[in-house]
Amino acid sequence: MKIIHDVLSPELLAHCNGEIDFRLTEESWTFSNNNWDSYLYKGIPGTCLASEVSKGLKLKVLAAVRRHLPLVKHDKYHLNYHYWLHNSGVQWHEDKKYVFGATLYLNDWKKEWGGLFLWQDNKTGNIHGQIPKTGTIAIVDQSEFHSVTQVSPFAPYPRRAIQIWGMK
C-alpha cells in the first residue's frame, strides 16, 4: 500500500472535476449494481456511478501519476471516474485480475461522511483507513484486501475519485 499526496496540480484537478460536472448532464455513466461483480456491492444499498476518463485527461493524469504506479505491460492502464452517491460503498475484495488498483481523490472529505478507504495489511492483518483528500492517490497491489465504507446519507455532496487499474 502506498499513499502519495498532492500528485495533481490544482489546474488538472479542476479539469477532472469539470469533466465530471459535464458528464453528469449526459447519459455516459454506468452503475455499480449493474456492472460490478455482485460480491462487491452485496449489502450496500447505494450506487456508485462510473464513467471513463476522456483520452486527453487520461494522458494528463497518467503523466502526473505514472512514476508512482507499478509498471504494467504495454503501458496498459484503465481510468474511470467514480462518483460515490449516498449509501454507496464497496465490500472487501482484492484486485486479482489487475496488477494494481489505485484511487485518486478529487474532492476533500470528512470522516463523518463515510466513504473511507480501508485496507488490510497482509503481514499483520491490521486494518488501516484513509480519509479522501484532494490530490492524494492510494495504490494497492493485486493481493491487498480493501474496501470503501458506505457513504453517509448526510454527506453534503458525492465523493469523487478516479480509479486507475494496471492491466495484466
Backbone as CSV, one residue per row, in Angstrom:
resi,resn,N_x,N_y,N_z,CA_x,CA_y,CA_z,C_x,C_y,C_z
1,MET,0.840,-1.176,0.000,0.000,0.000,0.000,0.877,1.228,0.000
2,LYS,0.568,2.144,-0.909,1.277,3.422,-0.975,0.250,4.547,-1.009
3,ILE,0.538,5.604,-0.269,-0.282,6.813,-0.308,0.646,7.982,-0.623
4,ILE,0.298,8.719,-1.672,1.098,9.871,-2.077,0.162,11.076,-2.172
5,HIS,0.584,12.164,-1.570,-0.229,13.381,-1.539,0.173,14.340,-2.663
6,ASP,-0.763,15.189,-3.040,-0.517,16.293,-3.981,0.087,15.834,-5.310
7,VAL,-0.500,14.809,-5.918,0.034,14.292,-7.182,-0.502,15.034,-8.407
8,LEU,-1.591,15.789,-8.249,-2.148,16.553,-9.372,-2.097,18.048,-9.061
9,SER,-1.863,18.830,-10.091,-1.890,20.286,-9.936,-3.332,20.736,-9.712
10,PRO,-3.524,21.900,-9.097,-4.892,22.429,-8.946,-5.612,22.568,-10.295
11,GLU,-4.875,22.915,-11.345,-5.486,23.064,-12.672,-5.986,21.728,-13.203
12,LEU,-5.199,20.671,-13.045,-5.616,19.361,-13.532,-6.780,18.818,-12.699
13,LEU,-6.761,19.045,-11.400,-7.905,18.676,-10.559,-9.176,19.387,-11.032
14,ALA,-9.058,20.654,-11.349,-10.217,21.423,-11.820,-10.725,20.863,-13.149
15,HIS,-9.811,20.464,-14.041,-10.225,19.878,-15.323,-10.978,18.562,-15.098
16,CYS,-10.469,17.728,-14.197,-11.130,16.440,-13.915,-12.519,16.670,-13.324
17,ASN,-12.612,17.550,-12.339,-13.923,17.837,-11.746,-14.861,18.495,-12.752
18,GLY,-14.314,19.320,-13.632,-15.128,19.921,-14.686,-15.668,18.873,-15.645
19,GLU,-14.837,17.877,-15.969,-15.308,16.816,-16.856,-16.421,16.004,-16.182
20,ILE,-16.277,15.743,-14.889,-17.352,15.046,-14.161,-18.637,15.874,-14.223
21,ASP,-18.528,17.172,-13.927,-19.715,18.030,-13.947,-20.385,18.010,-15.319
22,PHE,-19.588,18.056,-16.381,-20.143,17.998,-17.725,-20.791,16.639,-17.984
23,ARG,-20.117,15.573,-17.578,-20.648,14.219,-17.814,-21.958,13.984,-17.069
24,LEU,-22.155,14.673,-15.950,-23.400,14.497,-15.199,-24.620,14.972,-15.986
25,THR,-24.402,15.765,-17.008,-25.500,16.219,-17.861,-25.755,15.251,-19.018
26,GLU,-24.901,14.241,-19.156,-25.008,13.262,-20.242,-25.408,11.899,-19.690
27,GLU,-25.709,10.993,-20.576,-26.003,9.609,-20.183,-24.777,8.737,-20.432
28,SER,-23.679,9.097,-19.798,-22.420,8.375,-20.035,-21.949,7.596,-18.804
29,TRP,-22.863,7.308,-17.875,-22.492,6.667,-16.622,-23.023,5.237,-16.557
30,THR,-22.249,4.374,-15.914,-22.726,3.037,-15.576,-22.953,3.006,-14.073
31,PHE,-23.598,1.944,-13.594,-23.964,1.834,-12.189,-23.281,0.621,-11.570
32,SER,-22.806,0.777,-10.332,-22.101,-0.312,-9.663,-22.945,-1.573,-9.578
33,ASN,-24.238,-1.430,-9.306,-25.060,-2.630,-9.145,-25.486,-3.229,-10.486
34,ASN,-25.028,-2.664,-11.595,-25.240,-3.274,-12.907,-23.949,-3.819,-13.505
35,ASN,-22.819,-3.179,-13.220,-21.566,-3.536,-13.892,-20.531,-4.229,-13.015
36,TRP,-20.622,-4.088,-11.713,-19.636,-4.708,-10.840,-20.049,-6.137,-10.523
37,ASP,-19.065,-6.972,-10.169,-19.381,-8.305,-9.653,-20.237,-8.132,-8.404
38,SER,-21.248,-8.977,-8.240,-22.243,-8.775,-7.175,-21.648,-8.805,-5.768
39,TYR,-20.564,-9.536,-5.549,-19.977,-9.575,-4.209,-19.414,-8.209,-3.802
40,LEU,-19.144,-7.347,-4.762,-18.585,-6.029,-4.455,-19.608,-5.088,-3.821
41,TYR,-20.879,-5.279,-4.115,-21.902,-4.391,-3.558,-22.926,-5.124,-2.696
42,LYS,-22.654,-6.382,-2.356,-23.587,-7.139,-1.517,-23.785,-6.420,-0.180
43,GLY,-25.050,-6.145,0.158,-25.374,-5.469,1.409,-25.213,-3.958,1.365
44,ILE,-24.826,-3.422,0.227,-24.649,-1.973,0.068,-25.864,-1.448,-0.695
45,PRO,-26.692,-0.615,-0.066,-27.931,-0.190,-0.725,-27.764,0.897,-1.785
46,GLY,-26.647,1.614,-1.762,-26.470,2.721,-2.700,-25.740,2.313,-3.956
47,THR,-25.587,3.269,-4.851,-24.965,3.044,-6.150,-23.809,4.010,-6.351
48,CYS,-22.732,3.492,-6.910,-21.615,4.309,-7.345,-21.709,4.431,-8.867
49,LEU,-21.625,5.649,-9.365,-21.626,5.868,-10.806,-20.195,5.805,-11.324
50,ALA,-20.025,5.319,-12.557,-18.695,5.248,-13.165,-18.772,5.713,-14.612
51,SER,-17.727,6.410,-15.045,-17.629,6.884,-16.426,-16.154,6.956,-16.786
52,GLU,-15.824,6.597,-18.025,-14.425,6.634,-18.435,-13.903,8.065,-18.483
53,VAL,-12.651,8.210,-18.119,-11.956,9.489,-18.227,-11.652,9.710,-19.713
54,SER,-11.859,10.913,-20.220,-11.584,11.190,-21.638,-10.109,10.948,-21.943
55,LYS,-9.829,10.643,-23.203,-8.462,10.309,-23.605,-7.477,11.429,-23.264
56,GLY,-7.864,12.679,-23.534,-6.966,13.794,-23.250,-6.631,13.929,-21.779
57,LEU,-7.642,13.818,-20.914,-7.387,13.904,-19.472,-6.691,12.659,-18.953
58,LYS,-7.001,11.504,-19.528,-6.311,10.267,-19.130,-4.803,10.432,-19.319
59,LEU,-4.393,10.954,-20.454,-2.962,11.144,-20.718,-2.333,12.120,-19.731
60,LYS,-3.052,13.197,-19.404,-2.529,14.183,-18.456,-2.438,13.612,-17.040
61,VAL,-3.474,12.873,-16.622,-3.461,12.264,-15.281,-2.329,11.243,-15.193
62,LEU,-2.205,10.392,-16.208,-1.129,9.387,-16.186,0.249,10.050,-16.181
63,ALA,0.426,11.129,-16.906,1.712,11.838,-16.896,2.053,12.322,-15.492
64,ALA,1.024,12.700,-14.727,1.250,13.212,-13.369,1.502,12.103,-12.348
65,VAL,0.910,10.916,-12.547,0.973,9.886,-11.503,1.788,8.654,-11.878
66,ARG,2.131,8.476,-13.141,2.751,7.227,-13.600,4.001,6.848,-12.803
67,ARG,4.802,7.814,-12.418,6.049,7.487,-11.696,5.781,6.823,-10.342
68,HIS,4.566,6.964,-9.820,4.205,6.361,-8.541,3.576,4.973,-8.704
69,LEU,3.173,4.633,-9.930,2.434,3.396,-10.179,3.364,2.241,-10.499
70,PRO,2.973,1.015,-10.141,3.741,-0.154,-10.577,3.730,-0.246,-12.111
71,LEU,4.790,-0.808,-12.652,4.873,-0.973,-14.103,3.892,-2.036,-14.572
72,VAL,3.325,-1.799,-15.746,2.450,-2.786,-16.372,2.895,-2.990,-17.815
73,LYS,2.619,-4.165,-18.347,2.999,-4.485,-19.718,2.273,-3.578,-20.699
74,HIS,2.984,-3.159,-21.705,2.419,-2.374,-22.800,1.755,-1.083,-22.324
75,ASP,2.134,-0.614,-21.132,1.614,0.663,-20.627,0.085,0.699,-20.641
76,LYS,-0.530,-0.418,-20.206,-1.988,-0.548,-20.257,-2.613,-0.165,-18.913
77,TYR,-3.301,0.961,-18.924,-3.989,1.462,-17.744,-5.445,1.745,-18.115
78,HIS,-6.333,1.495,-17.180,-7.744,1.842,-17.373,-8.124,2.848,-16.294
79,LEU,-8.746,3.966,-16.700,-9.138,5.020,-15.767,-10.638,5.268,-15.859
80,ASN,-11.288,5.300,-14.705,-12.718,5.596,-14.589,-12.923,6.644,-13.517
81,TYR,-13.872,7.545,-13.770,-14.361,8.378,-12.683,-15.291,7.520,-11.843
82,HIS,-15.226,7.674,-10.537,-16.211,7.082,-9.632,-16.859,8.218,-8.873
83,TYR,-18.178,8.244,-8.937,-18.995,9.280,-8.322,-19.858,8.572,-7.282
84,TRP,-19.408,8.635,-6.028,-19.982,7.847,-4.937,-21.187,8.558,-4.358
85,LEU,-22.381,8.057,-4.669,-23.627,8.630,-4.180,-23.912,8.179,-2.744
86,HIS,-24.904,8.790,-2.098,-25.302,8.391,-0.743,-25.521,6.878,-0.684
87,ASN,-25.074,6.286,0.400,-25.217,4.851,0.699,-24.405,3.938,-0.203
88,SER,-23.580,4.487,-1.089,-22.726,3.635,-1.921,-21.488,3.226,-1.128
89,GLY,-20.822,2.220,-1.606,-19.605,1.701,-0.990,-19.184,0.472,-1.765
90,VAL,-18.160,-0.186,-1.273,-17.721,-1.431,-1.914,-17.207,-2.378,-0.836
91,GLN,-17.604,-3.636,-0.949,-17.208,-4.653,0.022,-15.713,-4.984,-0.089
92,TRP,-15.229,-5.691,0.907,-13.836,-6.127,0.933,-13.548,-7.003,-0.280
93,HIS,-12.420,-6.730,-0.922,-12.033,-7.505,-2.104,-10.554,-7.281,-2.411
94,GLU,-10.040,-8.126,-3.281,-8.713,-7.956,-3.861,-8.912,-7.584,-5.325
95,ASP,-7.872,-7.095,-5.950,-7.934,-6.768,-7.375,-7.104,-7.778,-8.167
96,LYS,-7.411,-9.055,-8.011,-6.621,-10.136,-8.602,-6.506,-10.072,-10.117
97,LYS,-7.531,-9.521,-10.793,-7.457,-9.522,-12.256,-6.620,-8.368,-12.803
98,TYR,-6.050,-7.557,-11.897,-5.199,-6.434,-12.292,-3.827,-6.569,-11.646
99,VAL,-2.869,-5.789,-12.115,-1.554,-5.717,-11.481,-1.661,-4.894,-10.194
100,PHE,-2.475,-3.833,-10.239,-2.711,-2.974,-9.077,-4.017,-2.220,-9.294
101,GLY,-4.503,-1.622,-8.233,-5.619,-0.683,-8.294,-5.217,0.571,-7.542
102,ALA,-5.663,1.717,-8.012,-5.330,2.978,-7.349,-6.559,3.876,-7.327
103,THR,-6.677,4.635,-6.260,-7.752,5.614,-6.119,-7.123,6.992,-6.003
104,LEU,-7.529,7.881,-6.890,-7.062,9.262,-6.891,-8.239,10.144,-6.489
105,TYR,-8.132,10.765,-5.326,-9.242,11.543,-4.769,-9.319,12.915,-5.413
106,LEU,-10.545,13.303,-5.793,-10.762,14.573,-6.480,-11.450,15.624,-5.623
107,ASN,-11.915,15.234,-4.423,-12.506,16.238,-3.528,-12.212,15.874,-2.074
108,ASP,-12.168,16.894,-1.243,-11.941,16.672,0.183,-13.174,16.058,0.811
109,TRP,-12.950,15.430,1.930,-13.980,14.625,2.560,-13.773,14.665,4.058
110,LYS,-14.835,14.417,4.810,-14.744,14.311,6.267,-15.088,12.887,6.679
111,LYS,-14.425,12.412,7.710,-14.662,11.035,8.157,-16.107,10.789,8.564
112,GLU,-16.784,11.824,9.019,-18.177,11.690,9.437,-19.110,11.366,8.264
113,TRP,-18.642,11.538,7.044,-19.452,11.297,5.863,-19.318,9.872,5.326
114,GLY,-18.570,9.002,6.014,-18.345,7.648,5.494,-17.457,7.708,4.266
115,GLY,-17.559,6.691,3.409,-16.755,6.693,2.191,-15.265,6.592,2.440
116,LEU,-14.881,6.013,3.590,-13.464,5.881,3.935,-12.859,4.698,3.191
117,PHE,-11.636,4.855,2.742,-10.907,3.777,2.080,-10.200,2.962,3.167
118,LEU,-10.489,1.671,3.225,-9.868,0.769,4.203,-9.031,-0.273,3.487
119,TRP,-7.938,-0.689,4.113,-7.149,-1.791,3.580,-6.565,-2.596,4.730
120,GLN,-6.298,-3.860,4.429,-5.757,-4.769,5.432,-4.298,-5.044,5.107
121,ASP,-3.445,-4.864,6.106,-2.026,-5.147,5.961,-1.843,-6.658,5.836
122,ASN,-1.218,-7.098,4.753,-1.035,-8.536,4.513,-0.143,-9.206,5.557
123,LYS,0.776,-8.474,6.145,1.708,-9.064,7.109,1.113,-9.163,8.506
124,THR,0.449,-8.085,8.946,-0.038,-8.051,10.328,-1.523,-8.365,10.458
125,GLY,-2.266,-8.200,9.362,-3.720,-8.356,9.421,-4.431,-7.119,9.942
126,ASN,-3.680,-6.087,10.323,-4.285,-4.845,10.825,-5.027,-4.109,9.721
127,ILE,-6.119,-3.460,10.111,-6.916,-2.656,9.189,-6.487,-1.196,9.316
128,HIS,-6.305,-0.539,8.190,-5.931,0.877,8.142,-6.972,1.635,7.331
129,GLY,-7.042,2.945,7.530,-8.009,3.750,6.800,-7.420,5.036,6.275
130,GLN,-8.041,5.519,5.204,-7.639,6.772,4.582,-8.888,7.623,4.370
131,ILE,-8.848,8.841,4.871,-9.911,9.800,4.583,-9.553,10.441,3.246
132,PRO,-10.475,10.429,2.270,-10.159,11.047,0.977,-9.704,12.495,1.136
133,LYS,-8.645,12.842,0.416,-8.105,14.204,0.416,-7.747,14.548,-1.022
134,THR,-8.196,15.693,-1.451,-7.973,16.128,-2.830,-6.519,15.963,-3.246
135,GLY,-6.310,15.333,-4.407,-4.973,15.196,-4.973,-4.142,14.077,-4.404
136,THR,-4.707,13.262,-3.513,-3.995,12.127,-2.919,-4.334,10.861,-3.699
137,ILE,-3.349,9.999,-3.870,-3.565,8.710,-4.524,-3.203,7.592,-3.547
138,ALA,-4.064,6.583,-3.503,-3.836,5.379,-2.693,-3.688,4.214,-3.668
139,ILE,-2.577,3.476,-3.563,-2.266,2.406,-4.506,-2.159,1.091,-3.750
140,VAL,-2.946,0.086,-4.189,-2.888,-1.246,-3.591,-2.445,-2.251,-4.644
141,ASP,-1.682,-3.260,-4.206,-1.337,-4.297,-5.176,-2.481,-5.303,-5.258
142,GLN,-2.386,-6.208,-6.190,-3.499,-7.104,-6.500,-3.905,-8.009,-5.342
143,SER,-3.060,-8.212,-4.362,-3.386,-9.142,-3.279,-3.790,-8.452,-1.976
144,GLU,-3.891,-7.141,-1.973,-4.261,-6.429,-0.751,-5.778,-6.269,-0.677
145,PHE,-6.357,-6.780,0.403,-7.790,-6.618,0.615,-8.085,-5.164,0.977
146,HIS,-9.155,-4.625,0.373,-9.534,-3.236,0.616,-11.030,-3.066,0.383
147,SER,-11.562,-1.947,0.873,-12.996,-1.654,0.732,-13.209,-0.149,0.864
148,VAL,-14.439,0.274,0.583,-14.863,1.650,0.836,-16.101,1.558,1.711
149,THR,-16.058,2.232,2.863,-17.216,2.217,3.755,-18.377,2.966,3.102
150,GLN,-19.561,2.639,3.539,-20.773,3.237,2.970,-20.787,4.747,3.175
151,VAL,-21.081,5.474,2.106,-21.194,6.928,2.173,-22.467,7.268,2.950
152,SER,-22.336,8.172,3.880,-23.472,8.578,4.710,-24.563,9.242,3.880
153,PRO,-25.828,8.996,4.235,-26.912,9.710,3.558,-26.905,11.203,3.891
154,PHE,-26.073,11.605,4.847,-25.994,13.005,5.249,-24.774,13.718,4.665
155,ALA,-23.980,13.022,3.848,-22.852,13.684,3.192,-23.404,14.799,2.303
156,PRO,-22.798,15.981,2.332,-23.372,17.120,1.600,-23.215,17.048,0.084
157,TYR,-22.318,16.191,-0.388,-22.108,16.038,-1.824,-21.459,14.676,-2.065
158,PRO,-21.478,14.190,-3.316,-20.871,12.885,-3.607,-19.344,12.909,-3.482
159,ARG,-18.803,11.750,-3.150,-17.356,11.548,-3.109,-16.908,11.331,-4.549
160,ARG,-15.816,11.983,-4.955,-15.320,11.904,-6.335,-13.917,11.325,-6.358
161,ALA,-13.687,10.432,-7.323,-12.362,9.823,-7.450,-12.136,9.371,-8.878
162,ILE,-10.882,9.141,-9.193,-10.511,8.423,-10.418,-9.939,7.101,-9.975
163,GLN,-10.493,6.008,-10.507,-9.934,4.682,-10.273,-8.988,4.369,-11.425
164,ILE,-7.823,3.882,-11.069,-6.809,3.511,-12.062,-6.474,2.042,-11.832
165,TRP,-6.559,1.259,-12.881,-6.155,-0.146,-12.796,-5.049,-0.396,-13.792
166,GLY,-4.020,-1.099,-13.314,-2.964,-1.565,-14.189,-3.371,-2.915,-14.740
167,MET,-3.502,-3.003,-16.049,-3.998,-4.215,-16.683,-2.876,-5.251,-16.828
168,LYS,-3.256,-6.522,-16.719,-2.287,-7.611,-16.907,-2.027,-7.826,-18.381
